[in-house]
Amino acid sequence: MGSWHIEVDRDVCIGSAVCAGTAPAYFTIGDDNRSHPVRDEVEPDEIVLACAESCPTEAITIRDAEGKQLAP
């Protein structure tokens, strides 16, 4: 299946911290009060997709190893 790539558009992120609260192993809130992925490449995990889908501004994008967008 390969790894997934996590992107956070910090221009869109409002720092709600839903992602960091839901999946702290994958997301953190930086000094700029915006979400940052802990790692850009991760093993597939449904919680990462759930975070992207629950982001209130859709600032999180998840792509598979081939670059196909999986969420949102």
C-alpha positions as CSV (number, residue, x, y, z in Angstrom):
1,M,0.0,0.0,0.0
2,G,2.9,2.4,0.6
3,S,3.1,5.4,2.8
4,W,0.9,8.5,2.9
5,H,2.0,12.1,2.6
6,I,0.4,14.7,5.0
7,E,0.2,18.3,4.0
8,V,-1.2,21.2,6.0
9,D,-1.9,24.5,4.3
10,R,-1.0,26.9,7.0
11,D,-2.5,29.8,5.1
12,V,-5.9,28.0,5.5
13,C,-5.4,26.4,8.9
14,I,-7.1,28.4,11.8
15,G,-5.4,26.4,14.6
16,S,-8.5,24.8,15.9
17,A,-6.3,21.9,17.1
18,V,-8.9,19.2,16.3
19,C,-6.2,17.3,14.5
20,A,-3.6,17.6,17.2
21,G,-6.2,16.7,19.9
22,T,-7.5,13.7,17.9
23,A,-4.1,12.4,16.6
24,P,-1.2,13.9,18.5
25,A,1.1,11.2,17.1
26,Y,0.6,12.8,13.7
27,F,-0.2,16.5,14.3
28,T,1.1,19.3,16.5
29,I,0.3,22.9,16.9
30,G,3.4,25.1,16.3
31,D,4.5,28.4,17.7
32,D,2.5,30.0,14.9
33,N,-0.7,28.5,16.3
34,R,-1.1,26.4,13.2
35,S,-1.1,22.7,12.7
36,H,2.1,20.9,11.5
37,P,2.4,17.3,10.7
38,V,4.8,15.5,13.1
39,R,6.1,13.6,10.0
40,D,5.4,14.3,6.3
41,E,5.3,10.6,5.4
42,V,3.4,8.1,7.6
43,E,2.2,4.6,7.4
44,P,-1.5,4.4,6.4
45,D,-3.8,5.0,9.4
46,E,-7.5,5.7,9.3
47,I,-7.2,8.4,12.0
48,V,-5.1,10.5,9.6
49,L,-8.0,10.4,7.1
50,A,-10.5,11.2,9.9
51,C,-8.4,14.3,10.9
52,A,-8.4,15.6,7.3
53,E,-12.1,15.0,6.9
54,S,-12.9,16.7,10.2
55,C,-10.7,19.8,9.7
56,P,-13.1,22.8,9.8
57,T,-11.2,24.5,7.0
58,E,-10.0,21.5,5.0
59,A,-6.4,22.6,5.5
60,I,-5.2,19.0,5.7
61,T,-4.5,17.0,2.6
62,I,-3.6,13.3,2.6
63,R,-2.0,11.7,-0.5
64,D,-1.0,8.1,-1.2
65,A,2.4,7.1,-2.5
66,E,1.4,7.7,-6.1
67,G,0.2,11.2,-5.3
68,K,-3.6,10.5,-5.4
69,Q,-5.5,12.6,-3.0
70,L,-7.2,10.5,-0.3
71,A,-8.7,13.2,1.8
72,P,-10.5,15.5,2.1
